[in-house]
Structures are given as C-alpha cells and as structure tokens.
Amino acid sequence: MAGEEGKIDPMYQFTIKPLFGSAQWEVAGVNIAFTNSALWMMIATIVLILFVRAGTKQDLIPGRWQMAVESLTGFIENMVEANIGKEGRKYVPYVFTLFTFILFANLLGLMPLGIVGIHPFTFTSHFTVTGILAILSFSIVLAVGFWKHGLKFFGLFVPHGTPLLMTPLIAPIEFISFMVRPFSLALRLFVAMMAGHLLLEVLASFVVSGGLGGVGTGLIVSLPSMLLMIAICALEILVAGIQAYVFALLTSLYINDAEHLH
C-alpha cells in the first residue's frame, strides 16, 4: 500500500520512516529511532571516508581516485584562499568535508537504485538537515569572530565609512542581514533539492499514467515525459554539484567576514 501511495503522492519520497524495528526506541522520553534519513547520512559519510582514503595513498604514479581527490582538494583550497586569504588554509578541511558531504548526499539521492528495490533518500531535501549544517557553519563564524576580535566583532554591523548619523539605521539592518544568513543558507539547498525531486516524481507519475492509458496515450504523454525526465536528471546532477559548491562558497565568505570584519 505504501508503494502505491508513493506512485501517486510526490511528497511520499520525503517521508522519514524508522527502520529495523526502531520505531519505539526512546531515551528519556525522546524517540531515537534509526530512520531512512539517518541511514543515508551514514552511507554518505562512509562514501566520503572511502573516497578520501582511496585518494590519499600517495602513489608515485597517481591513480584516478588519487587524482580526483587531489584535484577536488586543490579546487576547494583555491576557493577558500581566494575568499579568505592565507588565513583560510586552516579551514580547508572543514569546507572540503562540507562540500563533499553535501555533494555525495545530493548524488546518492539521484541514484536509480529503485530498479533493484533500494529507495535512496535525499536527506538534503529536509530543512532540518540543511539547517543543522548551516548552524554549524554559522557557529564557526561566531566562534572565530569573537575569539579573534572580541567585542570588536560587532563592528561588522557598521560598514567602514558609514556616517555617524546613519549608524543607528545601518547597524540594525546589517545585524538582521547577518542573523538571516544561516536561514538563507539552509533554505537555498533545501528548496533546490526538494523542488527537483518533486518534479521528477510528478513526471514519473505521468509516465506511469500514460503507459496505463494505452499505446496512444503512452506516445503522447509517457514518451515526452520520459525524455523530459532524462533531461531533468542530467540537470539535477549539475544542480547537485552547484548547490554543494554554493554552500561551501558562502561558508567561506562568511568565515572571511569573521576573519577580517569586512
């Protein structure tokens, strides 16, 4: 019955379900069920660890995995250094981990594993998950800002060159803009991934409905929908990478503000 609902309800794919009979697991009255979301977070983490370990063998003649990891690391390092400067090198491990974790999460959710009975769960399509990632980045920004500048960190809310008379007006606006950052950071990734998967599910329902309607309906409805699905899948792969990059890029820009009070 659940499978039938999944075919007609585009939102069913985002349902978080307890696995392995863990629905009643509780600690101090808090449910700690092991869910499909947690499972795919674990899978993404394992894939990330294996990817990095396979690329850190330091062979004399680099293999494809080693070249991939080194290229990706160099890409992130250049991005961080361009946005933060030499001080940004110490943040490369965090930004690299953030980027690859989101990238693998997005790509795993697009894997066509349904044909073998495995249903990938894109946990980045849940605002709770993207919100935690954003709060983690925002916490680093606050920690770095206050640790390095102390109370001078509040100077971030008064841009350099602001006239004294304009300070009471500009400072609250800058403060609100600063506090909205984690929300916008999380919302951008959440909306992008959720929208893409919703569209694919709707098109899939068109393919199934058209096929059940006969040959004529199949040619008119199912075939164009299938072709559009293939195109959107290719686009979603691109979006998966872009959203991971944007999240990492904005994180490095926010850390730059904490480092230099720009």
C-alpha positions, 0 to 999 in steps of 0.5 A: 500500500505504501508503494502505491501511495508513493506512485501517486503522492510526490511528497511520499519520497520525503517521508522519514520512516524508522527502520529495523524495528526502531520505531519505539526506541526512546531515551528519556522520553525522546524517540531515537529511532534509526530512520531512512534519513539517518541511514543515508547520512551514514552511507554518505559519510562512509562514501566520503571516508572511502573516497578520501582514503582511496585518494590519499595513498600517495602513489608515485604514479597517481591513480584516478581516485588519487587524482580526483581527490587531489584535484577536488582538494586543490579546487576547494583550497583555491576557493577558500584562499581566494575568499579568505586569504592565507588565513583560510588554509586552516579551514580547508578541511572543514569546507572540503568535508562540507562540500563533499558531504553535501555533494555525495548526499545530493548524488546518492539521492539521484541514484536509480537504485529503485530498479533493484528495490533500494529507495535512496533518500535525499536527506538534503531535501529536509530543512532540518538537515540543511539547517543543522549544517548551516548552524554549524557553519554559522557557529564557526563564524561566531566562534572565530569572530569573537575569539579573534576580535572580541567585542570588536566583532560587532563592528561588522554591523557598521560598514567602514565609512558609514556616517555617524548619523546613519549608524543607528539605521545601518547597524540594525539592518546589517545585524538582521542581514547577518542573523538571516544568513544561516536561514538563507543558507539552509533554505537555498539547498533545501528548496533546490533539492526538494523542488527537483525531486518533486518534479521528477516524481510528478513526471514519473507519475505521468509516465506511469499514467500514460503507459496505463492509458494505452499505446496512444496515450503512452506516445503522447504523454509517457514518451515526452515525459520520459525524455523530459525526465532524462533531461531533468536528471542530467540537470539535477546532477549539475544542480547537485554539484552547484548547490554543494559548491554554493554552500561551501562558497558562502561558508567561506565568505562568511568565515572571511567576514569573521576573519577580517570584519569586512 
